[in-house]
């Protein structure tokens, strides 16, 4: 099972930690839907799909693909 398919509180913490580093935003939330993790910027509604990756510059082994722009970007 991939990390992004693991719905546990510990994985949520790992993903949020990586999202704060990678996206350089505050007010993020993580949620598990459709069998994977997603990140949302609460004020704007911008959303990212969480992807498993292995690369030197990827925090905690995750990358974030933006799927919704949001209203304040």
ABEGO torsion letter per residue (X at the ends): XBAAABBBAAAAAAAAAAAAAAAGBBGBBBBBBGGBBBBBBAAAGBBBBBBBBBBAABBGGBBBBBABAEAAX
